[in-house]
């Protein structure tokens, strides 16, 4: 797979499977197979939904290598390369390059502020040390991210030609996507939606080239994506409506919900998380299971390992 192939479609951020004694590399390969079988157009690791801040350097390296090995060149792999300093980002980039990955998603560190000049200088310094990389500028909302304005994003893209994509996650994302695409230089290949695909139809209508949801209903998101691109917009909207109750809950329970649904689907072994995430009590679990059933992907307990 040519890693410089234009990104489009559904690019889920892979969760990190944990066991009692660390990360589970076999389970990570199983998650990748689930993504491939669902028809995804690429995968992303590590990202916020991967609990990246809770991973050691060794765990992160081993998991990314497992992802690349299982993908085996069939679809693009985007490596999360965010860090607090230029040196940290470059180290992540070199690790990815050693695995054949040149697509890097970078969230500017909050320590440099949300000024366009500062962000451009940071990413420019990274690009100078990894000239073969294609950067996805991750514009995450506050308090986690820098919450860059569309004007700042456009300035950064114009200043750093290595920035080939923007992942726009600020709220509301739709108007920001419209503003960025209206002023984007030619080297920007596209804007990618975030927000767990909770706003995917609006993002697509405004020209977003792809979406980066969580993994648990990636096959439904692929069906939605294909219907939209084929002009079957009423079908795409029906699928979107089916997904929303679960995605609303996913916004609260995050990785714990993702792993619970993957357990129901016979892909994950547990819902162990390291990141601070709300516990799912019995009533919430009942609501989540009902919302999953309404997605039309199977009922709780029907997964092969459930």
N, C-alpha and C positions, 0 to 999 in steps of 0.2 A: 504494500500500500504506500503510495506517495504521500508522505506526511504533509506536503504542501498543497494537497488537493483541497479545494474550497470546502469549508465546513458548512453543513446544512443539516436540517432535520433534528432528530432527538439524540442528545448527547448526555446521558445520565451521569451524575456524579456518584461514584461507587461508594457504598458504606464500607467501613472497616469491620470485618468479623473478628470478634474476640473469643478466646477460650479462657478458662480459669487461670491458665498459666501464661497468657500472652496473646499474640495475634495468631490467627488460624489461616495459614497459607492455602491449605486444601479448600477451605470454605471460600477464600477469595477467588480461587480459580472457578469454583462452582458459581459464584455470583457473576463472573465474566461470561461463563457459558449461558447463564440465564439471560443476560443482556443480549448476547449474540443471537440466541434462539428467538428473542423478541423482535429482532430486526433493527436494532438501534444503529445509528449512523456514526457513532463514535462513543468513546467512554472517557471520563475525566477522573483522575486520581492523582494526589489527594486534594480534597477541597474541604470546605467547612462541614459539609454533610458527611465527610469521611472522618470527622473528629481529629483533624490533622494536628491540632495543638496538643493532643493527648498522646501522640506517637513519638517514640524515640527515633533518632536518626537511623538506627539499624532497622527498626521495624518498618519505617517509611521506605527505606531502600529495598528491603526484601519484598514488601507488598507490591511496590511498583514493578519490580522485576517479574513477580508472579503474574501481574496483569498483562505485561507485554508478552510474556511467554504464552499465555493462554489466548490472547488476541491473535498472535502469530501473523501479524501484518494484514489481517482481513479488514479492519476498520481503523481510522485514526485514533491515537491515544493522545489525550491532552494531559500534560503533567502540571499539577499545581506547583508553583515555584515561589510562592510568596515568602517573604522574610522581613525581618526588622531592619536589615542593612543591605547595601548593595552586595557585599561579600557573601551574605547568606543566600541571597537570591541567585547569585552566580554559581555558588556551590550546588544548589538544587538543579540549576540549568545544566551544569556539567554532568551531574548524575543522570539526568534524563537523556542527555546527548549520548552518553555511553550505552544507553539502551536503544538508541536510534530514534529518540523523540526530539523533535524541534518545535513542537507546539507547546508554549508555556503560558499558563494562566497566572497573572500576577496582580495581587491586590496591593496598591501602594500602602506602605505602613502609615498608620495614623500619626506617628511621631513627626512626620515631615509636614503635616498639615494638609489642607485641601486647596492650596494655591496651585494654579495651573503651572507656573514656572517651576515650583519645587517638585511637583510630580513629574514634569517633563525632564527635569535634570536627573531625577532618580532613575527613571526608566531609560533615559539616554545613556547613563553610566552603565547600566546593565547591558543594554544593546551593544555598547562598544566592546564589551568583553565576551559576548556570545553572538557574533554577527550573523550566524546562520539561523538563529532562532526567530520564530514568528510569535509575537507576543499578543496575548488576549488581555487587554486591560479590564480587570474586574472592578467595576464601580459599585461597591456594596453600600447599603444605606448605613447611616449612623444608628446605634453607637458602634457597631462592629467595623464599619468601613468609613471611607473618607467622604462619601456622599457628595461627589463632585458634581458641579452644575454641568448641563450640556455644553455650555460655552467653554468650560475648563476642559472637558473631555475632548472637544474638537481641537483646542489648542494643543493638548498633549499629542493627539494623533498627528496633527500637522508637524509637530516638532520632532517626533520620533517615528521615522518611516517603518521601523520594525514592528510597531503596533499595527497589526493587521485586522484585529477584531476588537470589539468592545462587548463585554458582558454587562448589560445594563440592568441593575437590580434596585435602583432607587425607586421610591414610590411618590407619585404614580410613574411607572416605567414608560407607559405609552407615549406621553408627550415628549419625554426625553429621547426616546428612540426616533420619533419624528424629527426633532430638532437636530440630533446628531447626523442622521442620514441626509438632511437637507443641506448641511454644510460640510459633509465629509470629503476629504481629499480622495483622489482616485486609488491610492494604495490601500485604503480601508476596504477589506473584503466583505465585511458585514457586521451587523450588530446582533448579539445573541441575547435572548431573554432569560431571566432568572426567576426568582420568586416561586420556585417549586412548580412552575407551569400553572399557577393559579390565575394568571392573566394571559395565557398563551394566545388565545384568539385575537385579543386586542393587539398584542405584540406582532403577531403574524400579519394582521391587516395593515399595520404600519410599516411593514417591510423587514421585520426581523428575519434573519436567515436560519435561525436554529433556536433551540431551547435546551436548557440544562436543568431538568428536574431531578428529583431523587429516583431511585431505581425501582421501587416496589410495584409500580404499575406502568413500567416502561413500554410494555406491549400495547396497552391501551393508548398511550401517548403516541406510539408509532402509528397506530391505526388512525388516530386523530390527524396527525401530520400528513399522512398520505391522502386522507379524504380532503383536507384543506387544499393541498397542492394539486389534486385532481379536479378541483372545482366543485366537489361535493360538500358544500359548506353547511348545509343543513345536517348532514351526517356528522360532520366535524363538531358542530354545536351540540348535537345529541350526546356524543361521546364526552365532550367537555362538561356538560351538565351532570353526566353520570359520575365524573371524577371529583366534582367539587366538594361534596360532603366529606369525603376522605381527606382531600387536600386541605380543607379548613382545619381539620383535626391534626393533620401533619404539621401545620404551622405552629402548633402548640407543643406536641409531643416529639417532634423532630425525629432524630435517629432511632429512638426507642420504638416509635410507630413503624418506621421503615422496616426495622428488623422483625417486629411482630408480624407484619404482613408477609414478609419474606418467609417467615416460619410457616404461616398458613399456606403459603404457596409451595412448601416443600423444598425451599432453597436454603434457608438459614437454620442453624441448630438452636439458636438462643437469641435473646434480645439484650445481651450484655452491652452496656455503654460505659465509656469513661467520661465523656463530656457531661457537664451539669445539664441534666434533662429531667423534666417532670416525670414522676412515677405515674404509671397507668393503673388506676384502681379498678375495681370490678365493674362499676357503672360506666366508666370511660371505656373499658375494654368492650363492653357490650355495644356501646355506641360505635366504636371503631369497627368491630366485626360486622355490624349491620351496614355501615357505610361501605365497607369492602364488598359485601355481598351485592350491594346495589350497583357496583361498578360492572357487574356482569362477567367477572373473570373467574368465578367459582365461589363456592360458599366456604366459610370457615371449617377447617378440618378435612378439606378435600385434597390438600397437597400431598405429594407422595411420601413425605417424611413427617407430616403433621401428626 
